[in-house]
Amino acid sequence: MPDYVYTARNEIGAETTGRVTANTQREALDAIHRLKLFPIRVEDSKKGEISIQLFERRVSDVQVATALIQLADLLENGVPVLHAFQVLEKQTPNPRLKTVIKNVHDRVAEGESIDNAFAAHSAVFNELTVNIVRAGAEGAFLEDALRRIGGFIERQAELREKVMGAMLYPIILLMVAVAALIVIFIFFVPMFEEMYEEMENLPIATEILFGIRDFILHYGLYAAGVAVVLFIWIRIQLSTSWGIRIWDRFKLRLPVVGNIMLEGAVARFCRVFGTLLTNGVPILKSLEISSQSTGNSILADAVRRSAENVSSGEPLARPLAEAGIVPTQVMAMISVAEESNTLESVLVSAADTIERRTARQLDMLVRILEPAMLLIMGLMVFYIILALLLPMFQMLENL
């Protein structure tokens, strides 16, 4: 039998805290009333333990998606809700998710709705998941809603992994280049600097190379400290609304990369918005949630303005078009879909199209980036070798 920690007021209005043992929260409230207390807050004492356990290990999106799809399978095959959560808890390998599922089971057993039980664990089940589950529970298509949101989360995770995988090789190349330059400047350049210290009129390339080495040797730590402070300052500014807006606008103006980022944000908006509408979530709530999922504050502002238009009876497409950020092709599709009342299916189709185009653009960018980085690395090494050998050639000429 669980313990409940409460905060309450007594007959004279003084605040007091305590603990009672009860099967459910309702029984705990009855027990507190029998003590002639007026409860302010009543919580399961295990919540503190749960929060500590949750902090210890992260739940991945793939694990959440798998759990939702498995829950849909169990419910579709006639397994009662509470028993389905028990089965799901036993076969979940992640300790944190296992604890969350048990807590959801306990809440549902006490009479709480599934969506509210999910909402109590916002670190695991995001607002999109909660709203789709709520729509499914209210519309009597819970199994279908769970399967759809699980599939959606899986696709998003796959797309994210594909992007990270595409960028892995260029990142490794960059790390190898930096490591190679550090080794060259620490071990090889000083040897040649000692050899040429008595020479006069060194070639300009050699003097520049030795100057860079001396700067790193004497001021490298200071430069690193300034870079760290600057990085921390930028991170602080990016936590403010105006800093986020400036950064998001800057990203969109980057050549090639900016267009890929914009299309990725538009695809997320279309996917989330269409998924919510398909699962019966009201359009204003769908716009609110989808605006938060874009990952870009400029596009999010345009979506929020669209919500204001929709609430006043105007079409959705106009403020999106006025923002000048959504691609013309997508705007045309949204405009036609509004008129034909097929917005949800068109949005999902648009998301598929944009994601395929973005994947091709990203693949092309990585293909260009790899030889470009190799060329830059080669040119830097060639410059260093040339700068170190030029004095030798000069000495040979003077012989």
matplotlib code that plots the C-alpha trace (Angstrom):
import matplotlib.pyplot as plt

x = [0.0, 1.6, 2.3, 1.0, 2.7, 0.3, 0.3, -2.8, -4.3, -5.8, -8.9, -7.1, -5.5, -2.0, -0.2, 1.0, 2.6, 2.4, 2.1, -0.8, -1.0, -3.8, -4.6, -5.5, -5.3, -9.0, -8.6, -5.7, -7.9, -10.6, -7.9, -6.7, -10.3, -10.8, -7.8, -9.9, -7.4, -8.0, -5.6, -3.7, -1.5, -1.4, 1.3, 2.5, 5.7, 7.3, 7.2, 10.5, 12.1, 10.7, 12.1, 15.6, 15.4, 14.2, 17.1, 19.6, 18.8, 17.3, 14.5, 15.1, 12.4, 12.7, 12.0, 8.9, 7.7, 8.1, 6.2, 3.3, 3.1, 3.2, 0.5, -1.6, -1.0, -2.1, -5.3, -6.2, -6.0, -8.5, -6.1, -7.6, -5.9, -4.5, -3.2, -1.7, 0.3, 1.5, 2.6, 4.3, 6.1, 7.5, 8.9, 10.4, 14.2, 14.8, 14.5, 13.3, 10.6, 9.6, 9.1, 7.1, 4.8, 4.2, 3.3, 0.9, -0.7, -1.2, -2.7, -5.1, -6.0, -7.0, -9.4, -7.2, -7.5, -4.6, -3.8, -3.5, -1.4, 0.9, 1.0, 2.3, 5.6, 6.2, 9.9, 9.0, 5.7, 5.7, 2.7, 2.1, 1.8, -0.5, -2.8, -3.1, -3.7, -6.4, -8.1, -7.9, -9.4, -12.2, -13.0, -12.8, -9.9, -7.2, -5.4, -5.1, -3.9, -1.2, 0.0, 0.0, 2.0, 4.4, 5.0, 5.4, 8.0, 9.9, 10.0, 11.3, 14.0, 15.1, 15.3, 17.4, 19.7, 20.1, 21.1, 23.6, 25.0, 25.5, 27.4, 29.6, 32.3, 32.8, 33.1, 35.7, 37.6, 37.6, 38.8, 41.6, 42.6, 42.8, 44.7, 47.2, 47.8, 48.4, 51.0, 52.7, 52.8, 54.0, 56.6, 57.7, 57.6, 59.9, 62.6, 62.7, 62.5, 65.7, 67.4, 66.5, 67.0, 70.3, 69.0, 68.1, 65.3, 63.2, 60.5, 57.2, 55.3, 57.8, 57.6, 53.8, 54.0, 56.5, 54.3, 51.3, 53.3, 54.6, 51.1, 49.7, 52.6, 52.4, 48.8, 47.0, 45.6, 44.4, 42.7, 41.1, 39.9, 38.4, 36.8, 35.2, 33.9, 32.5, 30.9, 29.2, 28.0, 26.5, 24.8, 23.3, 22.1, 20.6, 18.5, 16.7, 13.8, 15.6, 18.8, 16.9, 15.3, 18.6, 20.2, 17.2, 17.2, 21.0, 20.6, 18.0, 20.3, 23.2, 23.9, 22.7, 22.5, 19.9, 17.5, 18.0, 17.2, 14.2, 12.7, 13.4, 11.4, 8.6, 8.5, 8.2, 5.4, 3.5, 4.0, 3.0, 0.1, -1.2, -0.8, -2.7, -5.6, -5.8, -6.2, -9.0, -7.1, -8.8, -7.2, -6.2, -4.6, -2.9, -1.4, -0.2, 1.6, 3.0, 4.4, 6.5, 7.7, 9.2, 12.5, 12.6, 11.2, 10.6, 8.4, 6.8, 5.7, 4.2, 2.2, 1.0, -0.2, -2.0, -3.8, -5.0, -6.4, -8.1, -9.7, -11.2, -12.6, -9.9, -8.0, -4.8, -2.7, -2.6, -0.4, 1.9, 2.3, 2.8, 5.7, 7.6, 9.2, 7.2, 8.1, 5.6, 4.9, 3.8, 1.7, -0.1, -0.8, -2.1, -4.3, -5.9, -6.3, -8.1, -10.7, -11.2, -11.2, -8.3, -5.8, -4.6, -3.8, -2.2, 0.0, 1.3, 1.9, 3.8, 5.9, 6.9, 7.8, 9.8, 11.7, 12.7, 13.9, 15.8, 17.4, 18.7, 20.0, 21.7, 23.2, 24.5, 25.9, 27.8, 29.2, 30.5, 31.7, 33.8, 36.2, 36.1, 37.4, 40.0, 41.1, 41.4, 43.4, 45.7, 46.2, 47.0, 49.5, 51.0, 51.4, 53.1, 55.5, 56.2, 56.8, 59.3, 61.2, 61.5, 64.4, 66.2, 65.8, 67.0, 70.1, 70.8, 70.5, 73.0, 75.6]
y = [0.0, 3.3, 6.3, 9.7, 13.0, 15.9, 19.6, 20.8, 23.5, 22.8, 24.4, 27.6, 27.9, 26.9, 24.9, 21.4, 18.4, 14.7, 11.3, 8.8, 5.2, 4.4, 2.4, 5.3, 9.1, 9.3, 7.2, 9.4, 12.5, 10.8, 9.9, 13.6, 14.8, 12.5, 14.2, 17.4, 18.9, 20.7, 19.3, 21.6, 19.1, 15.3, 13.3, 9.8, 9.6, 7.5, 10.5, 11.8, 8.4, 8.3, 11.7, 10.5, 7.4, 9.3, 11.6, 8.7, 7.3, 8.9, 7.4, 7.5, 8.4, 4.9, 3.3, 5.5, 4.7, 1.0, 1.2, 3.0, 0.6, -2.4, -0.9, -0.4, -4.1, -5.3, -3.1, -4.2, -7.8, -7.3, -7.0, -4.8, -1.4, -2.0, -5.5, -4.1, -1.6, -4.4, -6.5, -3.5, -2.8, -6.3, -6.3, -2.8, -3.0, 0.7, 1.1, 4.7, 3.9, 0.9, 3.2, 5.6, 2.9, 1.6, 5.1, 5.5, 2.2, 3.3, 6.6, 4.9, 2.4, 5.3, 6.6, 9.1, 9.3, 7.8, 11.2, 12.9, 10.0, 10.5, 14.3, 13.7, 12.5, 15.3, 14.5, 11.1, 11.8, 15.2, 17.4, 16.0, 12.5, 13.6, 15.4, 12.6, 10.1, 12.4, 12.7, 8.9, 8.3, 10.8, 9.6, 5.9, 5.2, 5.0, 2.0, 3.7, 6.9, 5.1, 3.3, 6.6, 8.6, 5.7, 5.5, 9.3, 9.3, 6.4, 8.3, 11.4, 9.5, 7.8, 11.1, 12.6, 9.6, 9.9, 13.5, 12.7, 9.8, 12.0, 14.5, 12.0, 11.6, 15.3, 15.8, 13.0, 14.6, 17.9, 16.3, 14.5, 17.8, 19.6, 16.8, 16.7, 20.5, 20.3, 17.6, 19.5, 22.7, 21.1, 18.6, 19.5, 23.3, 23.9, 21.6, 23.8, 27.0, 26.1, 25.2, 28.5, 30.8, 32.2, 32.8, 36.3, 37.3, 34.2, 33.8, 35.4, 32.1, 30.8, 33.9, 33.6, 30.0, 30.7, 33.6, 31.4, 28.9, 31.6, 33.0, 29.5, 28.9, 32.2, 33.2, 29.9, 29.4, 33.0, 32.6, 29.3, 31.1, 33.9, 31.4, 29.6, 32.8, 33.8, 30.4, 30.7, 34.2, 33.1, 30.2, 32.6, 34.9, 31.9, 31.2, 34.5, 35.1, 37.8, 35.7, 32.7, 34.9, 36.4, 32.9, 31.4, 34.2, 33.9, 30.1, 30.7, 33.1, 30.7, 29.6, 26.1, 25.0, 27.7, 26.3, 22.8, 24.0, 25.9, 22.9, 20.7, 23.1, 23.3, 19.5, 19.1, 21.7, 19.9, 16.5, 17.4, 19.6, 17.0, 14.2, 16.1, 17.0, 13.4, 12.3, 14.7, 17.4, 20.8, 23.0, 25.8, 23.4, 21.7, 25.0, 25.8, 22.4, 22.4, 25.9, 24.6, 21.7, 23.6, 24.2, 27.7, 30.8, 32.7, 30.0, 29.5, 33.1, 32.8, 29.7, 31.5, 34.4, 31.9, 30.6, 34.1, 34.3, 30.9, 31.9, 35.0, 32.9, 33.8, 31.2, 29.6, 30.2, 34.1, 34.8, 31.9, 33.4, 36.9, 35.7, 34.8, 31.8, 28.8, 27.6, 28.6, 25.0, 24.2, 27.3, 26.4, 22.9, 24.3, 26.9, 24.3, 21.8, 24.4, 24.9, 21.2, 20.3, 17.8, 19.7, 16.9, 14.4, 17.1, 18.3, 14.8, 14.3, 17.7, 16.6, 13.4, 15.3, 17.9, 15.3, 13.4, 16.6, 17.6, 14.2, 14.5, 18.0, 16.9, 13.9, 16.2, 18.7, 15.9, 14.6, 18.1, 18.7, 15.6, 16.4, 20.1, 19.3, 16.9, 19.6, 22.2, 19.8, 19.0, 22.7, 23.5, 20.6, 21.7, 25.2, 24.1, 21.8, 24.5, 27.1, 24.8, 23.8, 27.3, 28.4, 25.2, 26.0, 29.5, 28.2, 25.9, 28.8, 30.8, 28.1]
z = [0.0, -1.1, 1.1, 0.2, 1.3, 1.9, 2.6, 4.3, 6.6, 10.0, 11.5, 12.5, 9.0, 9.9, 7.2, 8.1, 6.3, 6.9, 5.4, 5.1, 3.8, 1.4, -1.7, -3.9, -3.8, -3.2, 0.0, 1.0, 0.7, 2.9, 5.5, 5.5, 5.9, 8.9, 10.5, 10.3, 7.8, 4.5, 1.9, -0.4, -2.2, -2.1, -3.9, -4.0, -1.9, -4.6, -7.0, -5.5, -6.1, -9.6, -10.5, -9.2, -11.3, -14.3, -14.1, -14.1, -17.6, -20.7, -22.7, -26.4, -28.9, -30.5, -27.1, -26.6, -30.1, -29.6, -26.3, -27.8, -30.8, -28.4, -26.3, -29.4, -30.3, -26.9, -26.9, -30.4, -29.4, -26.6, -23.6, -20.9, -20.4, -16.9, -17.8, -21.0, -19.0, -16.7, -19.7, -21.2, -18.0, -17.8, -21.4, -21.3, -20.9, -20.0, -16.2, -16.5, -19.0, -16.9, -13.9, -16.0, -17.3, -13.8, -12.6, -15.6, -14.7, -11.1, -12.2, -14.6, -11.9, -9.6, -12.3, -14.1, -17.9, -20.0, -21.5, -18.2, -16.9, -19.9, -19.4, -15.8, -17.5, -20.0, -20.1, -21.8, -23.5, -25.3, -25.8, -29.3, -28.0, -25.1, -27.4, -30.0, -27.2, -25.7, -29.1, -29.6, -26.1, -26.6, -30.2, -29.3, -31.6, -29.0, -30.5, -33.9, -32.3, -30.3, -33.5, -35.5, -33.0, -32.4, -36.2, -36.4, -33.6, -35.3, -38.6, -36.9, -35.0, -38.3, -40.1, -37.2, -37.2, -41.0, -40.7, -37.9, -39.8, -42.9, -40.9, -39.0, -41.7, -42.2, -38.4, -38.2, -41.0, -39.2, -36.0, -37.8, -39.5, -36.2, -34.6, -37.5, -37.3, -33.6, -34.0, -36.8, -34.8, -31.6, -32.9, -36.4, -36.7, -33.7, -35.2, -38.4, -36.4, -34.5, -37.8, -39.4, -36.4, -37.7, -41.2, -42.3, -44.7, -44.3, -46.9, -46.0, -45.9, -43.4, -41.2, -41.2, -40.2, -37.4, -36.3, -36.0, -34.0, -31.7, -31.2, -30.3, -27.9, -26.1, -26.4, -27.1, -23.6, -23.5, -26.9, -25.7, -22.6, -24.7, -27.0, -24.0, -22.5, -25.9, -26.3, -22.9, -23.6, -26.9, -25.2, -22.7, -25.4, -27.3, -24.2, -24.6, -27.1, -29.1, -29.2, -30.5, -33.2, -34.3, -34.5, -36.4, -38.9, -39.4, -40.0, -42.7, -44.5, -44.7, -48.3, -49.2, -45.5, -44.8, -47.4, -46.0, -42.5, -43.7, -45.6, -42.6, -40.3, -42.8, -43.1, -39.3, -39.2, -42.0, -40.5, -36.9, -38.0, -40.4, -37.9, -35.2, -37.6, -38.8, -35.2, -34.4, -32.5, -33.0, -35.5, -33.1, -30.7, -33.6, -34.8, -31.3, -30.9, -34.5, -34.1, -31.2, -33.2, -36.1, -34.4, -35.9, -34.1, -37.4, -38.8, -35.4, -35.3, -38.8, -37.6, -34.5, -36.7, -38.8, -35.7, -34.9, -38.5, -38.2, -34.8, -36.5, -39.4, -42.0, -44.1, -42.8, -45.9, -45.9, -43.0, -43.9, -47.4, -46.0, -43.8, -47.0, -45.4, -46.5, -50.0, -52.7, -53.7, -50.1, -49.9, -53.1, -51.7, -48.4, -50.1, -52.4, -49.5, -47.4, -50.2, -50.8, -47.0, -47.4, -45.3, -43.1, -45.9, -48.0, -45.1, -44.5, -48.3, -48.4, -45.4, -47.3, -50.4, -48.5, -46.5, -49.6, -51.2, -48.1, -47.8, -51.4, -50.8, -47.6, -49.3, -52.1, -49.5, -47.7, -51.0, -51.8, -48.2, -48.0, -51.0, -50.0, -46.5, -47.9, -50.4, -47.6, -45.4, -48.3, -49.0, -45.4, -45.2, -48.5, -47.3, -44.1, -46.0, -48.5, -45.8, -44.1, -47.2, -48.9, -46.7, -47.7, -51.3, -50.6, -48.8, -51.8, -54.2, -52.1, -52.2]

ax = plt.figure().add_subplot(projection="3d")
ax.plot(x, y, z, "-o")
ax.set_aspect("equal")
plt.show()
